[in-house]
């Protein structure tokens, strides 16, 4: 009986039972991720503090680098790929050329692969790049951060009483996206 009482006391002492919802003593109800700002205020009442923060989005896109080493003998002899000598790097995302680097210099177009053909340009398909330049010596996939402007988020802080830590509820575009307690 004593152990059951201790377990029940421990379970009831936590204001938040999971990372996707938060218990509000104001209404004896829960708010969930995805709830609106006004829904949270209605369920939880006035917070102990309100603030705004700017956060940098952490989105990435998958980029495939095609590296053409037009002097592989030198690379084999030295063990070093000299990216600024006889090397072409084409970056592909969503089957489109998004970057071209010729002998260490960023360019928007090149006929480095075939002098007799029309130039390869940024925005063209990866199929055309392969047709013009052939198979890459090396292909590697990287996750590249997407540069975006910072997003403003609202933060509401709640505290059940002085014995409990402060809980922070984060909102972006009026929706609850994160609960920290």
SERO-4910 file (N, C-alpha, C, O; in steps of 0.05 Angstrom, whole numbers):
BEGIN
 pado doro    nc1    nc2    nc3   cac1   cac2   cac3    cc1    cc2    cc3    oc1    oc2    oc3
  Unk    A     16    -24      0      0      0      0     17     25      0     12     44    -14
  Unk    A     39     25     16     57     48     18     71     53     -9     74     76    -17
  Unk    A     79     32    -22     93     34    -48     74     45    -69     82     62    -85
  Unk    A     49     36    -69     29     47    -88     25     76    -84     22     91   -103
  Unk    A     24     85    -59     20    114    -53     44    130    -63     40    152    -73
  Unk    A     68    120    -60     92    134    -70     92    136   -100     98    157   -111
  Unk    A     85    114   -114     84    115   -143     63    134   -153     68    150   -171
  Unk    A     39    134   -141     18    153   -149     27    182   -145     22    199   -161
  Unk    A     39    187   -122     49    214   -116     70    223   -136     69    246   -146
  Unk    A     88    205   -144    108    212   -164     95    218   -191    103    237   -205
  Unk    A     76    202   -199     63    206   -225     48    232   -226     48    245   -247
  Unk    A     35    239   -204     19    264   -204     36    289   -200     26    311   -204
  Unk    A     61    286   -194     78    309   -189     89    321   -214    100    343   -213
  Unk    A     86    308   -237     96    319   -262     74    333   -277     54    321   -283
  Unk    A     78    359   -284     57    374   -298     54    366   -327     33    370   -339
  Unk    A     75    355   -339     74    348   -368     81    318   -371    103    310   -362
  Unk    A     63    303   -382     67    274   -384     81    266   -410     91    243   -411
  Unk    A     83    283   -429     97    277   -454    104    303   -468     94    324   -461
  Unk    A    122    300   -487    132    324   -501    111    336   -520    115    359   -530
  Unk    A     90    322   -525     70    333   -544     45    344   -532     27    353   -546
  Unk    A     43    345   -505     21    359   -492     30    369   -465     50    361   -454
  Unk    A     14    388   -454     20    401   -429     -5    404   -413    -26    412   -423
  Unk    A     -4    398   -387    -27    399   -369    -29    428   -358    -10    438   -347
  Unk    A    -53    440   -360    -57    467   -350    -75    465   -326    -98    455   -327
  Unk    A    -66    475   -303    -81    474   -278   -104    494   -279   -124    490   -264
  Unk    A   -102    514   -296   -123    535   -298   -150    522   -304   -171    530   -293
  Unk    A   -150    502   -322   -175    490   -330   -176    459   -326   -195    446   -333
  Unk    A   -154    449   -314   -151    420   -311   -154    406   -338   -166    385   -340
  Unk    A   -142    417   -358   -143    407   -386   -115    407   -398    -96    417   -386
  Unk    A   -112    395   -421    -87    393   -435    -87    410   -460   -108    415   -473
  Unk    A    -63    420   -467    -59    432   -494    -40    414   -508    -23    400   -496
  Unk    A    -42    414   -535    -26    395   -551    -11    410   -573    -19    432   -581
  Unk    A     10    398   -582     25    409   -605      5    413   -628    -12    396   -633
  Unk    A      7    436   -641    -12    442   -663    -35    460   -654    -48    472   -671
  Unk    A    -40    462   -628    -61    480   -618    -54    509   -625    -30    516   -626
  Unk    A    -74    526   -628    -69    554   -634    -61    569   -609    -66    560   -587
  Unk    A    -50    592   -613    -42    610   -591    -67    617   -574    -65    616   -550
  Unk    A    -89    623   -587   -113    631   -572   -125    606   -557   -136    610   -535
  Unk    A   -123    582   -568   -132    558   -555   -116    554   -529   -128    547   -508
  Unk    A    -90    558   -530    -73    554   -507    -80    574   -486    -82    567   -462
  Unk    A    -84    599   -493    -91    620   -474   -118    613   -461   -122    617   -437
  Unk    A   -137    603   -477   -163    596   -466   -161    573   -446   -175    573   -425
  Unk    A   -144    553   -452   -142    530   -435   -124    535   -411   -130    526   -388
  Unk    A   -102    549   -415    -82    552   -394    -84    579   -379    -72    582   -357
  Unk    A    -99    598   -389   -100    624   -377    -76    641   -383    -61    635   -402
  Unk    A    -73    663   -368    -51    682   -373    -24    669   -364    -23    658   -343
  Unk    A     -4    672   -381     23    661   -373     36    679   -353     28    702   -348
  Unk    A     58    668   -340     73    685   -322     91    704   -337     99    725   -327
  Unk    A     97    697   -362    112    716   -379    107    709   -409    100    686   -416
  Unk    A    110    729   -425    108    726   -454    132    739   -467    141    760   -459
  Unk    A    143    726   -487    166    738   -501    166    729   -531    150    712   -539
  Unk    A    184    742   -546    187    735   -574    217    729   -578    234    741   -567
  Unk    A    222    709   -595    249    701   -602    251    698   -632    232    691   -646
  Unk    A    275    703   -643    280    698   -671    297    672   -672    318    670   -658
  Unk    A    289    653   -689    304    628   -692    311    624   -721    295    632   -739
  Unk    A    334    612   -725    342    606   -752    331    579   -760    335    559   -747
  Unk    A    316    578   -783    306    552   -792    329    532   -797    350    541   -806
  Unk    A    324    507   -792    345    487   -795    339    468   -817    344    444   -815
  Unk    A    327    477   -839    321    460   -861    346    454   -878    364    471   -879
  Unk    A    346    431   -890    369    424   -907    357    413   -933    334    405   -935
  Unk    A    374    413   -953    367    400   -979    389    381   -986    412    386   -979
  Unk    A    382    360  -1000    403    340  -1008    415    350  -1034    401    355  -1054
  Unk    A    441    352  -1034    456    360  -1058    476    338  -1065    489    327  -1048
  Unk    A    477    332  -1091    496    312  -1101    518    327  -1115    513    342  -1134
  Unk    A    542    323  -1107    565    335  -1120    577    315  -1140    584    292  -1133
  Unk    A    579    324  -1165    593    308  -1185    620    321  -1189    622    344  -1196
  Unk    A    641    305  -1184    668    316  -1185    682    302  -1209    684    277  -1210
  Unk    A    692    319  -1227    706    309  -1251    735    316  -1248    742    340  -1248
  Unk    A    752    296  -1246    781    300  -1244    793    294  -1271    795    271  -1279
  Unk    A    800    316  -1286    810    312  -1313    840    307  -1313    853    307  -1334
  Unk    A    852    303  -1290    880    296  -1288    883    275  -1266    897    279  -1247
  Unk    A    870    252  -1270    871    231  -1249    898    220  -1244    904    211  -1221
  Unk    A    916    220  -1263    943    210  -1259    957    225  -1237    971    214  -1221
  Unk    A    955    252  -1238    967    269  -1218    956    263  -1190    970    262  -1170
  Unk    A    929    259  -1189    916    252  -1163    927    225  -1153    932    223  -1129
  Unk    A    930    206  -1171    940    179  -1163    969    181  -1153    976    168  -1133
  Unk    A    985    198  -1166   1013    200  -1159   1017    214  -1132   1033    206  -1115
  Unk    A   1002    235  -1128   1005    252  -1103    986    244  -1081    991    249  -1058
  Unk    A    964    230  -1088    944    223  -1068    926    247  -1060    910    245  -1042
  Unk    A    930    269  -1074    915    293  -1068    900    302  -1093    911    304  -1114
  Unk    A    874    308  -1089    858    319  -1111    860    349  -1110    849    362  -1092
  Unk    A    874    361  -1129    878    390  -1130    853    402  -1143    850    402  -1167
  Unk    A    835    412  -1125    809    421  -1135    811    445  -1154    791    451  -1168
  Unk    A    833    459  -1154    835    482  -1172    849    476  -1198    853    494  -1214
  Unk    A    857    451  -1202    871    444  -1227    856    422  -1242    853    400  -1232
  Unk    A    847    429  -1266    834    409  -1283    811    394  -1270    806    371  -1276
  Unk    A    797    408  -1253    774    396  -1239    749    412  -1243    749    437  -1243
  Unk    A    727    397  -1248    701    409  -1251    683    397  -1229    683    372  -1226
  Unk    A    668    414  -1215    649    404  -1195    622    415  -1202    618    439  -1205
  Unk    A    603    397  -1205    575    404  -1211    558    395  -1188    560    372  -1179
  Unk    A    542    413  -1178    524    406  -1156    496    404  -1167    486    421  -1182
  Unk    A    482    382  -1159    456    376  -1169    436    374  -1145    443    363  -1124
  Unk    A    413    386  -1148    391    383  -1129    365    382  -1144    360    398  -1162
  Unk    A    349    362  -1138    323    357  -1152    327    355  -1182    312    366  -1197
  Unk    A    348    341  -1190    355    336  -1218    361    361  -1234    358    361  -1258
  Unk    A    369    382  -1221    377    407  -1234    405    415  -1225    412    411  -1202
  Unk    A    420    427  -1243    446    438  -1237    442    463  -1221    429    482  -1230
  Unk    A    454    464  -1196    450    488  -1179    477    503  -1175    477    525  -1165
  Unk    A    499    490  -1182    525    503  -1179    545    490  -1198    544    466  -1203
  Unk    A    563    507  -1209    584    497  -1227    610    511  -1217    611    535  -1215
  Unk    A    630    494  -1212    656    505  -1203    677    493  -1223    681    469  -1225
  Unk    A    691    511  -1237    711    503  -1256    738    513  -1246    742    537  -1242
  Unk    A    756    494  -1242    783    500  -1232    783    519  -1208    798    538  -1207
  Unk    A    764    514  -1189    762    530  -1165    746    555  -1167    744    570  -1147
  Unk    A    735    562  -1190    719    587  -1193    690    581  -1199    683    564  -1216
  Unk    A    672    594  -1184    644    592  -1188    637    605  -1215    645    628  -1220
  Unk    A    621    591  -1231    612    602  -1257    582    595  -1261    572    577  -1247
  Unk    A    569    610  -1278    541    604  -1284    537    586  -1308    516    574  -1312
  Unk    A    558    584  -1324    558    566  -1347    586    558  -1355    605    573  -1348
  Unk    A    589    536  -1369    616    527  -1378    614    509  -1402    594    494  -1405
  Unk    A    634    510  -1418    638    489  -1439    664    474  -1434    676    464  -1452
  Unk    A    671    472  -1408    695    459  -1399    695    430  -1407    717    419  -1414
  Unk    A    672    417  -1407    671    388  -1414    674    383  -1444    690    366  -1452
  Unk    A    660    399  -1460    661    395  -1489    662    423  -1501    642    438  -1500
  Unk    A    684    429  -1513    687    455  -1525    669    459  -1550    663    481  -1558
  Unk    A    662    436  -1563    646    437  -1587    616    438  -1583    600    439  -1602
  Unk    A    607    437  -1558    578    436  -1552    569    462  -1539    585    479  -1531
  Unk    A    543    465  -1537    532    488  -1523    540    486  -1493    542    464  -1483
  Unk    A    543    508  -1480    552    507  -1452    531    495  -1433    507    497  -1437
  Unk    A    541    483  -1412    524    473  -1390    519    498  -1372    537    513  -1366
  Unk    A    493    501  -1365    485    525  -1349    471    516  -1324    459    495  -1322
  Unk    A    473    534  -1303    458    529  -1279    428    529  -1286    419    546  -1302
  Unk    A    414    510  -1274    385    508  -1279    378    486  -1299    355    477  -1301
  Unk    A    398    477  -1314    393    455  -1333    392    428  -1319    400    426  -1296
  Unk    A    382    408  -1333    378    382  -1321    404    367  -1316    424    372  -1330
  Unk    A    403    349  -1296    426    332  -1291    432    314  -1314    454    305  -1318
  Unk    A    411    307  -1329    414    289  -1352    431    303  -1374    448    290  -1386
  Unk    A    426    329  -1378    443    343  -1397    471    346  -1388    490    343  -1403
  Unk    A    475    350  -1361    502    352  -1350    517    326  -1355    540    326  -1362
  Unk    A    504    303  -1350    517    277  -1355    522    273  -1384    542    261  -1392
  Unk    A    504    281  -1402    508    279  -1430    532    295  -1439    549    285  -1455
  Unk    A    535    320  -1430    557    337  -1438    583    329  -1425    604    331  -1438
  Unk    A    583    321  -1400    608    317  -1385    615    288  -1380    637    282  -1371
  Unk    A    596    270  -1385    601    242  -1380    597    235  -1351    585    250  -1336
  Unk    A    607    211  -1343    604    202  -1315    625    216  -1298    648    218  -1306
  Unk    A    617    224  -1274    635    238  -1256    655    218  -1245    650    194  -1242
  Unk    A    679    228  -1239    700    212  -1226    691    204  -1198    695    181  -1190
  Unk    A    679    222  -1184    669    218  -1157    641    231  -1154    636    252  -1165
  Unk    A    623    217  -1140    598    229  -1133    595    227  -1103    599    206  -1091
  Unk    A    586    249  -1091    581    248  -1062    556    264  -1056    550    284  -1069
  Unk    A    541    254  -1036    516    267  -1028    521    282  -1001    532    271   -983
  Unk    A    512    307  -1000    514    322   -976    487    335   -969    471    339   -987
  Unk    A    483    340   -944    459    355   -935    468    384   -931    483    390   -913
  Unk    A    457    401   -948    465    429   -947    444    446   -933    420    443   -940
  Unk    A    452    463   -914    432    479   -901    420    499   -921    434    511   -938
  Unk    A    394    504   -918    380    523   -935    380    550   -920    370    551   -897
  Unk    A    391    570   -931    392    596   -918    365    609   -920    355    615   -942
  Unk    A    353    614   -898    327    628   -897    328    650   -876    345    650   -859
  Unk    A    310    668   -878    309    689   -859    299    678   -832    282    660   -832
  Unk    A    308    689   -810    299    680   -784    269    682   -781    256    700   -791
  Unk    A    258    663   -766    229    662   -760    225    672   -732    240    666   -713
  Unk    A    204    689   -729    197    699   -702    178    679   -689    159    670   -701
  Unk    A    184    672   -664    166    654   -650    159    667   -623    175    681   -610
  Unk    A    134    662   -615    124    671   -589    129    650   -568    128    626   -574
  Unk    A    136    658   -544    141    640   -522    123    647   -498    125    670   -489
  Unk    A    107    628   -489     91    632   -465    103    615   -443    109    592   -447
  Unk    A    106    627   -419    117    612   -397     96    608   -375     81    627   -368
  Unk    A     94    584   -366     74    577   -345     89    563   -322    109    549   -327
  Unk    A     79    566   -298     89    553   -275     66    546   -256     51    564   -248
  Unk    A     63    520   -250     41    511   -233     43    524   -205     24    536   -195
  Unk    A     66    522   -193     72    535   -168    102    536   -164    117    527   -182
  Unk    A    112    547   -142    140    551   -139    156    525   -137    181    525   -139
  Unk    A    143    502   -132    156    477   -130    162    464   -157    179    446   -159
  Unk    A    149    474   -178    152    463   -205    169    481   -222    169    505   -219
  Unk    A    184    469   -240    200    486   -259    181    500   -278    159    492   -283
  Unk    A    191    522   -289    176    537   -309    174    521   -335    194    509   -344
  Unk    A    151    521   -347    147    507   -373    145    529   -395    131    549   -391
  Unk    A    158    525   -418    157    544   -440    143    531   -463    149    508   -471
  Unk    A    124    545   -474    109    536   -498    116    554   -521    113    579   -519
  Unk    A    126    542   -543    136    557   -566    116    556   -589    105    535   -595
  Unk    A    111    579   -601     92    582   -623    106    594   -648    121    613   -646
  Unk    A    100    582   -671    108    594   -696     83    596   -714     67    577   -716
  Unk    A     79    620   -725     55    625   -742     29    618   -727     11    607   -739
  Unk    A     29    624   -701      4    620   -686     -1    591   -677    -23    586   -666
  Unk    A     17    572   -682     13    544   -675     34    535   -654     57    543   -656
  Unk    A     25    519   -635     43    508   -615     61    487   -628     52    467   -638
  Unk    A     88    492   -627    106    474   -641    125    459   -622    137    439   -630
  Unk    A    128    469   -597    147    457   -579    139    463   -551    130    485   -544
  Unk    A    143    443   -533    137    446   -505    163    438   -490    174    416   -494
  Unk    A    173    456   -473    197    452   -457    190    455   -428    180    476   -420
  Unk    A    194    434   -413    189    437   -384    211    426   -367    210    427   -343
***
